[in-house]
Amino acid sequence: MDAADLWSSIPTEDAAGRGKQDLQKIEKELNVKVCFCDDSHILLVGAKAKLQKKCFVIRNLLSHYHWR
């Protein structure tokens, strides 16, 4: 799945409280940014230590919608 398809598959908020609003909340808490690029890539931008230790929450959220 490319970045544009993944972005469009994420609802604003689903019944479990996940979605684009949750993604923005996580980005703010971790001080990182998820970039959905036009070339089909998804980039996580932030401090190296944060990306190595804390971004499994974002990965899990994106994986959830990747398989839908």
DSSP file (Angstrom, degrees, kcal/mol; ACC not computed):
  #  RESIDUE AA STRUCTURE BP1 BP2  ACC     N-H-->O    O-->H-N    N-H-->O    O-->H-N    TCO  KAPPA ALPHA  PHI   PSI    X-CA   Y-CA   Z-CA
    1    1 A M              0   0    0      0, 0.0     2,-0.1     0, 0.0    65,-0.0   0.000 360.0 360.0 360.0 133.8    0.0    0.0    0.0
    2    2 A D     >  -     0   0    0      1,-0.1     4,-2.4    39,-0.0     5,-0.2  -0.398 360.0 -99.3 -88.9 172.1    1.4    3.4   -0.9
    3    3 A A  H  > S+     0   0    0     37,-0.4     4,-2.8     1,-0.2     5,-0.2   0.874 119.9  51.2 -59.6 -42.9    1.3    6.5    1.3
    4    4 A A  H  > S+     0   0    0     33,-0.2     4,-2.1     1,-0.2    -1,-0.2   0.907 112.3  46.4 -64.6 -41.4   -1.7    8.1   -0.4
    5    5 A D  H  > S+     0   0    0      2,-0.2     4,-1.2     1,-0.2    -1,-0.2   0.898 113.5  49.1 -66.7 -40.0   -3.8    4.9   -0.1
    6    6 A L  H  X S+     0   0    0     -4,-2.4     4,-0.8     2,-0.2     3,-0.5   0.938 110.3  50.5 -64.6 -45.8   -2.8    4.5    3.5
    7    7 A W  H >< S+     0   0    0     -4,-2.8     3,-0.9     1,-0.2    -2,-0.2   0.911 111.3  48.4 -58.9 -43.1   -3.7    8.1    4.4
    8    8 A S  H 3< S+     0   0    0     -4,-2.1    -1,-0.2     1,-0.2    -2,-0.2   0.736 106.5  57.9 -72.1 -20.4   -7.1    7.8    2.8
    9    9 A S  H 3< S+     0   0    0     -4,-1.2    -1,-0.2    -3,-0.5    -2,-0.2   0.622  87.2  88.7 -83.1 -12.0   -7.8    4.5    4.6
   10   10 A I  S << S-     0   0    0     -3,-0.9     9,-0.1    -4,-0.8    10,-0.0  -0.767  73.6-144.2 -88.8 117.3   -7.3    6.2    8.0
   11   11 A P        -     0   0    0      0, 0.0     9,-2.6     0, 0.0     3,-0.2  -0.290  25.1-110.0 -73.7 165.1  -10.6    7.6    9.3
   12   12 A T  S    S-     0   0    0      1,-0.3     9,-2.0     7,-0.2    10,-0.4   0.934 101.2 -17.5 -58.6 -44.9  -10.8   10.8   11.3
   13   13 A E        -     0   0    0      6,-0.2    -1,-0.3     7,-0.1     6,-0.3  -0.891  69.7-154.0-160.2 133.7  -11.7    8.6   14.3
   14   14 A D    >   -     0   0    0      4,-3.3     3,-2.0    -2,-0.3    -4,-0.0  -0.393  43.7 -85.7 -99.9-176.6  -13.0    5.0   14.4
   15   15 A A  T 3  S+     0   0    0      1,-0.3    -1,-0.0     2,-0.1     0, 0.0   0.772 127.8  53.7 -61.4 -27.2  -15.1    3.3   17.1
   16   16 A A  T 3  S-     0   0    0      2,-0.1    -1,-0.3     1,-0.0     3,-0.1   0.395 120.9-105.6 -89.2   3.4  -11.9    2.5   19.2
   17   17 A G  S <  S+     0   0    0     -3,-2.0     2,-0.2     1,-0.3    -2,-0.1   0.567  80.9 126.5  85.6   8.3  -10.8    6.1   19.2
   18   18 A R        +     0   0    0      4,-0.1    -4,-3.3     3,-0.1    -1,-0.3  -0.538  28.8  83.6 -92.8 165.2   -8.0    5.5   16.7
   19   19 A G  S  > S-     0   0    0     -6,-0.3     4,-2.5    -2,-0.2    -7,-0.2  -0.925  92.4 -33.3 141.3-162.9   -7.6    7.5   13.5
   20   20 A K  H  > S+     0   0    0     -9,-2.6     4,-2.3    -2,-0.3     5,-0.2   0.857 132.5  52.7 -62.2 -36.5   -6.1   10.7   12.2
   21   21 A Q  H  > S+     0   0    0     -9,-2.0     4,-1.9   -10,-0.2    -1,-0.2   0.907 110.6  47.7 -65.9 -39.9   -6.8   12.6   15.4
   22   22 A D  H  > S+     0   0    0    -10,-0.4     4,-2.5     2,-0.2    -2,-0.2   0.898 109.9  53.1 -66.1 -40.7   -5.1    9.9   17.4
   23   23 A L  H  X S+     0   0    0     -4,-2.5     4,-2.5     1,-0.2    -2,-0.2   0.921 109.5  48.4 -60.0 -44.7   -2.1   10.0   15.0
   24   24 A Q  H  X S+     0   0    0     -4,-2.3     4,-2.1     1,-0.2    -1,-0.2   0.880 110.6  51.6 -63.7 -38.1   -1.8   13.7   15.5
   25   25 A K  H  X S+     0   0    0     -4,-1.9     4,-2.4     2,-0.2    -2,-0.2   0.919 111.2  46.9 -64.3 -44.1   -2.0   13.3   19.3
   26   26 A I  H  X S+     0   0    0     -4,-2.5     4,-2.6     2,-0.2     5,-0.2   0.910 110.1  53.4 -64.9 -42.8    0.8   10.7   19.2
   27   27 A E  H  X>S+     0   0    0     -4,-2.5     5,-1.8     1,-0.2     4,-1.3   0.923 111.1  46.6 -56.9 -44.8    3.0   12.9   17.0
   28   28 A K  H  <5S+     0   0    0     -4,-2.1    -2,-0.2     2,-0.2    -1,-0.2   0.918 112.7  48.8 -65.6 -44.2    2.6   15.7   19.4
   29   29 A E  H  <5S+     0   0    0     -4,-2.4    -2,-0.2     1,-0.2    -1,-0.2   0.891 119.7  37.2 -62.6 -41.0    3.4   13.6   22.5
   30   30 A L  H  <5S-     0   0    0     -4,-2.6    -1,-0.2    -5,-0.2    -2,-0.2   0.572 104.4-127.4 -89.0 -10.1    6.5   12.0   20.9
   31   31 A N  T  <5 +     0   0    0     -4,-1.3    16,-0.5     1,-0.2     2,-0.3   0.926  69.4 119.0  59.7  46.6    7.6   15.2   19.2
   32   32 A V      < -     0   0    0     -5,-1.8     2,-0.4    -6,-0.2    -1,-0.2  -0.841  54.2-137.2-130.7 170.0    7.8   13.4   15.8
   33   33 A K  E     -A   45   0A   0     12,-2.4    12,-3.1    -2,-0.3     2,-0.6  -0.998   3.3-147.2-134.0 135.0    6.1   13.9   12.5
   34   34 A V  E     -A   44   0A   0     -2,-0.4     2,-0.5    10,-0.2    10,-0.2  -0.902  19.2-162.0 -99.1 122.8    4.7   11.3   10.1
   35   35 A C  E     -A   43   0A   0      8,-3.3     8,-2.6    -2,-0.6     2,-0.9  -0.928  10.8-157.9-111.5 121.7    5.0   12.4    6.5
   36   36 A F  E     -A   42   0A   0     -2,-0.5     6,-0.2     6,-0.2     2,-0.1  -0.861  25.9-154.9 -96.2 103.6    2.9   10.8    3.7
   37   37 A C    >   -     0   0    0      4,-2.6     3,-1.1    -2,-0.9   -33,-0.2  -0.389  24.1-124.0 -86.2 156.4    5.0   11.6    0.6
   38   38 A D  T 3  S+     0   0    0      1,-0.3    -1,-0.1     2,-0.1   -34,-0.1   0.696 107.6  67.3 -68.1 -20.0    3.8   11.9   -3.0
   39   39 A D  T 3  S-     0   0    0      2,-0.1    -1,-0.3     1,-0.1     3,-0.1   0.129 122.2-100.4 -91.2  22.5    6.3    9.2   -4.0
   40   40 A S  S <  S+     0   0    0     -3,-1.1   -37,-0.4     1,-0.3     2,-0.2   0.456  85.2 122.3  78.2   4.9    4.4    6.5   -2.1
   41   41 A H        -     0   0    0    -39,-0.1    -4,-2.6   -38,-0.1     2,-0.5  -0.647  51.7-146.9 -98.3 155.7    6.8    6.6    0.9
   42   42 A I  E     -A   36   0A   0     -2,-0.2     2,-0.4    -6,-0.2    -6,-0.2  -0.989  18.0-164.3-119.7 125.2    6.0    7.3    4.6
   43   43 A L  E     -A   35   0A   0     -8,-2.6    -8,-3.3    -2,-0.5     2,-0.6  -0.889  13.7-151.7-113.2 139.6    8.6    9.0    6.6
   44   44 A L  E     -A   34   0A   0     -2,-0.4     2,-0.5   -10,-0.2   -10,-0.2  -0.956  20.9-166.0-105.5 122.4    9.0    9.4   10.3
   45   45 A V  E     +A   33   0A   0    -12,-3.1   -12,-2.4    -2,-0.6     2,-0.3  -0.930  34.2  81.9-116.6 129.1   10.8   12.6   11.2
   46   46 A G  S    S-     0   0    0     -2,-0.5   -14,-0.1   -14,-0.2   -15,-0.1  -0.973  79.1 -28.3 167.4-173.7   12.3   13.4   14.6
   47   47 A A     >  -     0   0    0    -16,-0.5     4,-2.4    -2,-0.3     3,-0.3  -0.377  56.4-124.3 -64.9 140.6   15.2   12.9   16.9
   48   48 A K  H  > S+     0   0    0      1,-0.2     4,-2.3     2,-0.2     5,-0.2   0.882 109.5  52.2 -55.0 -44.7   17.0    9.6   16.4
   49   49 A A  H  > S+     0   0    0      1,-0.2     4,-1.9     2,-0.2     5,-0.3   0.896 110.4  48.4 -62.3 -40.6   16.6    8.4   20.0
   50   50 A K  H  >>S+     0   0    0     -3,-0.3     4,-2.7     1,-0.2     5,-0.7   0.923 111.6  49.8 -64.1 -44.3   12.8    9.1   19.9
   51   51 A L  H  X5S+     0   0    0     -4,-2.4     4,-0.5     1,-0.2    -2,-0.2   0.877 113.1  46.4 -64.7 -37.6   12.4    7.2   16.6
   52   52 A Q  H  <5S+     0   0    0     -4,-2.3    -1,-0.2    -5,-0.2    -2,-0.2   0.857 126.2  25.5 -72.8 -35.1   14.4    4.2   17.9
   53   53 A K  H  <5S+     0   0    0     -4,-1.9    -2,-0.2    -5,-0.2     3,-0.2   0.780 127.6  29.9-102.9 -30.4   12.6    3.9   21.2
   54   54 A K  H ><5S+     0   0    0     -4,-2.7     3,-1.0    -5,-0.3     4,-0.3   0.576  89.7  84.2-114.7 -11.9    9.1    5.3   21.0
   55   55 A C  T 3X< +     0   0    0     -5,-0.7     4,-2.4    -4,-0.5     5,-0.2   0.369  60.4  94.8 -86.9   8.6    7.7    5.1   17.5
   56   56 A F  H 3> S+     0   0    0      1,-0.2     4,-2.5     2,-0.2    -1,-0.2   0.811  82.1  59.8 -63.8 -27.0    6.3    1.5   17.8
   57   57 A V  H <> S+     0   0    0     -3,-1.0     4,-2.0     2,-0.2    -1,-0.2   0.922 107.9  43.3 -65.1 -43.9    3.0    3.1   18.8
   58   58 A I  H  > S+     0   0    0     -4,-0.3     4,-2.7     2,-0.2     5,-0.2   0.920 112.8  52.7 -66.9 -43.6    2.9    4.9   15.4
   59   59 A R  H  X S+     0   0    0     -4,-2.4     4,-2.6     1,-0.2    -2,-0.2   0.913 109.8  49.0 -58.5 -43.3    4.0    1.8   13.6
   60   60 A N  H  X S+     0   0    0     -4,-2.5     4,-2.1     2,-0.2    -1,-0.2   0.904 111.1  49.4 -64.6 -41.2    1.2   -0.2   15.2
   61   61 A L  H  X S+     0   0    0     -4,-2.0     4,-1.3     2,-0.2    -2,-0.2   0.931 113.9  45.1 -63.3 -45.7   -1.4    2.4   14.3
   62   62 A L  H  X S+     0   0    0     -4,-2.7     4,-1.8     1,-0.2    -2,-0.2   0.892 111.6  52.8 -66.0 -39.3   -0.2    2.6   10.7
   63   63 A S  H  X S+     0   0    0     -4,-2.6     4,-1.5    -5,-0.2    -1,-0.2   0.878 102.7  59.9 -62.9 -37.6   -0.1   -1.2   10.5
   64   64 A H  H  < S+     0   0    0     -4,-2.1    -1,-0.2     1,-0.2    -2,-0.2   0.911 112.8  36.6 -56.7 -44.4   -3.6   -1.5   11.7
   65   65 A Y  H >< S+     0   0    0     -4,-1.3     3,-1.0     1,-0.2    -1,-0.2   0.723 106.1  68.4 -84.5 -21.5   -4.9    0.5    8.8
   66   66 A H  H 3< S+     0   0    0     -4,-1.8    -1,-0.2     1,-0.2    -2,-0.2   0.872 102.5  46.7 -62.4 -36.4   -2.5   -1.0    6.3
   67   67 A W  T 3<        0   0    0     -4,-1.5    -1,-0.2     1,-0.2    -2,-0.2   0.409 360.0 360.0 -89.7   2.4   -4.3   -4.3    6.5
   68   68 A R    <         0   0    0     -3,-1.0    -1,-0.2    -5,-0.1    -2,-0.1   0.463 360.0 360.0 -85.5 360.0   -7.8   -2.9    6.2
